[in-house]
Amino acid sequence: MLNLKSLFPDQAKFQKSLRDFYAHRNDFVRQSILDNGIQFISQNRLFDNNIEFYIIVESGSLDDPDDKEGIAHFLEHLLVDPELNHEFEQRGGNIENLATSFTTVRFSGKIPNTHENQSFLADVFKKFLTGERISEITFDKEKKRILNEIGIQADNSGTHALTLLGQAFRAGRADPNIMGNRDIVRNVKISDLQSYLDKHFSGPNIYIAMTGKFDHQEMHNKLNTALSTVPSHTVSKRDPLVFVPGDYRNENTHLMQLYFHFCFPSPAHNPAKSALYSMAYGYLLHKVTHGLVFGNDLCYHTESRPILPLGSPGYLSFTGNLMPEDGSRVIPETRDIITTLIEDGIDIDTFNIIKSLQLQEYQNQKFWRKGHSAESLAFNLIYNGSVHPFGEEENKLLDIRPEDVQKFLIEETLSHAPAIITYGDSSKMGSYEEFAGPIQDALARQNQPKAKL
Ligand SMILES: [Zn+2]
């Protein structure tokens, strides 16, 4: 009987050469910079009939003028009009994502890879990045659409909770608001949008990622010609975000649910530690998600998010919603999970689950058909400046020990005072001190030399 083990008696060596083999897959990733500073990254996918693209402009709502919130989002509405959606569909493709965040404006989609579609795409990118579609007609139409969106948002408690979260990251502005309010939006002029575009849509602030069966250099030349009118000035960066710990509550009593975030600052993204970062946060988020189950309801949604640009801090957040009457359980149960981690260390079973999940994720990326998504290429370019070779990240992950995870979480995240943010009736929920105090105590005890028994 054929036995893999007998063929390759040294399993560790076999695994390593497999990883080295796959690392060469990154030979198909190419990077270059267009004449005006736009960074372009692509992965040649030999067996893919489509082109996928992902464009990031690294400016967002936090770059709106102070008295004109909502400009970046308004502009996004005018860069791609509904007619373009239709054009993509007629060509067998689609627009996947068009969005504005605090720190980005993004545009992505997919289209069959033909020479004609390649030229079509280059032209679409040009219209998107130069604002060529901004006109009086679409401007008035989109203004109505946005006023309508603001109305819908006013009733969305989750959005309010997220806006409150923004208060913990003050950037010279207490309450960042992506859509802006009705008064501002009513008075926006085309010239406001144009000046945002002129300032921020410049080569060094733009990243384009594409995947598909094409030659990088040929595509580079095509984009270079099509995007030659995009300016190339350096875009001045906003002040770095500052995390302000504290208790942020909005006691909105007409709500039937209580929304909350427990938020810790996380360190500025460091490419050298990315495997440890995902391992550590994956562990803690798993612990909280599985530790806090109310009846049959998983009331918790947990997440960690880096914040752009590279070098800014991110945050680790435990987020959820529940009935206000269950509010009293939230603080003690979350706090106990954290203090247990500080005092008793990492539980090996969970550690191994997270490690193998993470390993699977790295390994999934290896299959030919999958490769890197255009989205992950684009974000890798911003966060890391390049794409980590597959094998390299995997090797780093395999070397991580439970004590590394504990040390990282304590030193880089849990030792900072948190922010508590709620929206809704939080009268049953305990105080800030009931959450933060025992965590601080546990940290202090860890620093004491242990008594000899
Ligand atoms: Zn919108």
Boltz pocket constraint, residues with backbone or C-beta under 6 A from the ligand:
constraints:
  - pocket:
      binder: B
      contacts: [[A, 73], [A, 77], [A, 149]]
      max_distance: 6.0
